[in-house]
Amino acid sequence: MLSPRAHSAPNKGYREAAMAGKTLTRSDLSEGVYREVGLSRNESAELVESVLRHISGALAQGETVKISSFGTFQARDKGRRIGRNPKTGEEVPIEPRRVLVFRPSHILKDRINAAGES
């Protein structure tokens, strides 16, 4: 059950940030948990940190992270290749590295496209 304070103020923080083109921060996420779930601010911050720690730990170990109705995060290995300096045209070797890839779900894509139409 939600606490009374969860309904006391409209959910402005993260929604306003998204509408204004601002960056959504950990603090914004913690505030959203605080308002929606009714945990204390400290508990909300700890919950957000715990979730982010679990996600980043799984990705660092090479696991795929799927969040239903949101999308899939995956770490991929990129091999060594030759790149080109755009200013000089000089060929430059690019060392192997791991990159993070995010693939949004169809539900998230539809939601983003619907928001752009209004």
C-alpha positions, 0 to 999 in steps of 0.5 A, a space after each residue: 500500500 502506498 503511503 499518504 505522502 506518495 499521493 500528496 504531490 504530483 509526480 513532477 521531478 522526472 516528468 518535467 525533466 523529460 519534457 524540458 529535455 533535461 537529463 534524468 539523474 539518480 537523484 530524480 529516480 530516487 525522488 520518483 521512488 520516494 513519491 511513488 512507493 513511499 519509502 524514505 528518501 534514504 531507502 529510495 536512494 539505496 534501492 536505486 543504487 542497488 538496482 543500478 549496481 545489479 545491472 552494471 555488475 551483470 553487464 560487466 560479467 557479460 550477461 544480458 539484462 532484459 527489462 520487460 516493456 523497456 528494453 535489453 542491455 548487452 555488452 558486446 566485444 568489438 574487434 581491432 579495426 582500422 579507422 580514419 582521422 576525419 581531418 587528415 584522412 590518416 589511417 589509425 588503428 582502433 584497439 579492441 574494446 567492449 561497448 554497451 548496446 541498448 535495444 528498446 522494446 517495441 512498447 518503449 518505442 511506441 511510447 516514445 513515438 506517441 509522446 512525439 506526436 502530441 
